[in-house]
């Protein structure tokens, strides 16, 4: 009997609560309106908000573009390259050792930002890249008088050591698949290109295109390797190479504007040329060794710009026009020709689902 009374009491309480809720609703929303007025107000506020967002649609799209990794990889280095070129033009000569230190600091910044701080001891190949960058900087900071004909030997030894350190596990395994053949070809061509390019000495009266040859070679190599790397499922190295290409691109842009205005473009010191070429070549070798889906033909083509840069100063010199403003531009196009072929090859034969992030 007590249980029955308890159940009845709870039922009466629930009914009273429901009645109170109904009374509350009718008091808040008069008969015939209920929640419709509130709903209409909410819809009105939603429409106003939507209209405001539509008005800001351009800013939303701009934010999405700026948030793209490929854009952020390129924008800051490009700006820093422009600032560095202006600094060399108005504050310090391009041959100053201080400017080499600035190049080295920017290079380390992008390595650190992309790959993270150095790991001790380095195990993965990507962890070794920052140590190779340190080695390239140390060699690039050697006194200018030490950079002569022996620079080519230094470049060969340094790149050969980098290849062995990055790929010793693959070499020890003894496998000779298509990727390994491409990596060996890339390493050999990078050695030849670095030796040929660093052996070139500045002319007593340089032509208008001469200061652009080495920067164009490193720029073309880095840009092609970046896209091949991204399409080959190696995003981090692609971002690093893209940053290097954009940094050099900012430098070249300012120098070309100076040329168009009738001035003389600034040339790199041999130390700057060495450390940037070494940085680009070692990352390309790492991509060739370890990027699982990188196109072999595109990798080989990406390593050719330094060789073409030397040929532009020699056998291909006759292809340059007589017009002064066009000579650096045509020289850059010739140097970039294998890089353009590499990019097209990588895009056309990209693995299913690969994309550049746009």
Buried (B, 14 or more C-beta within 10 A) or exposed (E): EEEEEEEEEEEEEEEEEEEEEEEEEEEEBEEEEEEEEEEEEEEEEEEEEEEEEEEEEEEEEEEEEEEBBBBBBBEBBBEBBBBBBEBBBEEBEBBEEEBBBBBBEBBBBBBEEBBEEBBEEBEEBBBBBBBBBBBBBEBBBBEEEEBEEEBBEBBBEBBBEBBEBBBEEBBEEEEEEEBBEBBBBBBBBBBBBBBBBBBBEEEEEEBBBBBBBBBBBBBBBBBBBBBBBBBBBBBBBBBBBBBBBBBBBBBBBBBBEBBEEEEEBBBBBBBBBBBBBBBBBBBBBBBBBBBEBBBBBBBBBBBBBBBBBBBBBEEBEEEBEEEEEBBBBBBBBBBBBBBBBBBBBBBEEBEEEBEBEE
